[in-house]
Amino acid sequence: MPMLVTVDNSLQLFMGWEGVGLASFLLIHFWFTRLQADKAATKAMPVNQVGDFGLAPGISGCFTLFQTVDFSTVFTRASAPRNSWISCNMRLNAITLICILFLIGAVGKSAQI
């Protein structure tokens, strides 16, 4: 958990993210002889993977758009106006799509799906 909240780039954030997911699974599955704990741990893994599905493409999109994974550089470059559009039957601003992917990641990690 400390790694997740103290890092300064998104690759280390993803490593901490995966560590929290693994720790969550292991904590739930600690009493593996109990059927309810086993079922809950088995259910927790796919829900955490939904969060990973949001965060990993969001980081990839951030790197593609800004050419860096460092938070301070990304925030500096994101404040500058930019005309980056993604067209798939609708025009969607690239930064908006990245924010939606990060939102999916946060919602998936907090198991609100």
C-alpha positions in Angstrom: 0.0 0.0 0.0 2.7 2.6 0.7 4.2 1.9 -2.7 0.8 2.6 -4.3 0.5 6.1 -2.7 4.1 7.3 -2.7 5.4 6.6 -6.2 6.0 9.3 -8.7 5.4 7.4 -12.0 2.6 5.3 -13.3 4.6 2.1 -13.9 5.5 1.8 -10.2 1.9 2.8 -9.4 0.7 -0.2 -11.4 3.2 -2.5 -9.6 1.8 -1.2 -6.3 -1.8 -1.6 -7.7 -1.1 -5.3 -8.4 0.5 -5.7 -5.0 -2.7 -4.4 -3.3 -4.8 -6.7 -5.4 -2.7 -9.7 -4.5 -2.7 -8.8 -0.8 -6.5 -8.4 -0.9 -6.8 -11.9 -2.5 -4.5 -13.5 0.0 -6.2 -11.8 3.0 -9.6 -12.9 1.9 -8.3 -16.4 1.1 -6.4 -16.8 4.4 -9.0 -19.2 5.8 -9.0 -21.3 2.6 -10.6 -24.3 4.5 -13.8 -22.3 4.9 -16.0 -22.5 1.8 -17.3 -18.9 2.2 -13.8 -17.5 2.3 -12.8 -19.6 -0.7 -15.8 -18.4 -2.7 -15.2 -14.7 -1.7 -11.6 -14.9 -2.7 -12.5 -16.5 -6.1 -15.0 -13.7 -6.6 -12.5 -10.9 -5.6 -10.0 -11.8 -8.3 -12.1 -11.1 -11.4 -13.4 -7.8 -9.8 -9.8 -6.7 -9.3 -9.0 -7.6 -12.9 -11.7 -5.2 -14.0 -9.8 -2.5 -12.2 -6.6 -3.6 -14.0 -8.4 -3.5 -17.3 -9.0 0.2 -16.7 -5.7 1.2 -15.3 -3.3 -0.6 -17.7 -4.8 0.9 -20.9 -5.0 4.3 -19.1 -1.3 4.2 -18.4 -0.6 3.1 -22.0 -2.7 5.9 -23.3 -1.0 8.4 -21.1 2.4 7.2 -22.3 1.3 7.3 -26.0 -0.1 10.9 -25.6 2.6 12.4 -23.4 5.6 10.2 -24.1 6.3 9.8 -20.3 5.0 8.0 -17.3 6.3 10.6 -14.7 3.3 12.2 -13.0 4.7 15.8 -12.8 5.5 15.8 -16.5 2.2 14.4 -17.4 0.3 17.0 -15.3 2.4 19.8 -16.8 1.7 18.6 -20.4 -1.9 17.8 -19.7 -2.6 21.4 -18.8 -1.6 22.6 -22.2 -4.4 22.7 -24.8 -4.1 19.7 -27.1 -6.2 18.5 -30.1 -5.9 14.8 -29.7 -9.1 13.0 -30.8 -10.0 9.4 -31.0 -12.7 8.5 -33.6 -14.6 5.3 -33.3 -18.1 6.3 -34.5 -17.9 9.4 -32.2 -15.2 12.0 -31.5 -13.7 11.5 -28.1 -11.0 13.6 -26.6 -7.9 11.4 -25.8 -7.5 12.9 -22.3 -11.2 12.3 -21.6 -10.8 8.6 -22.6 -7.7 8.2 -20.4 -9.7 9.7 -17.5 -12.6 7.3 -18.1 -10.1 4.4 -18.1 -8.6 5.6 -14.8 -12.1 5.9 -13.4 -12.9 2.3 -14.4 -9.7 1.3 -12.7 -10.6 3.1 -9.4 -14.2 1.7 -9.5 -12.9 -1.8 -10.1 -10.4 -1.6 -7.4 -12.9 -0.4 -4.8 -15.3 -3.2 -5.9 -18.1 -0.9 -6.8 -19.1 -2.8 -10.0 
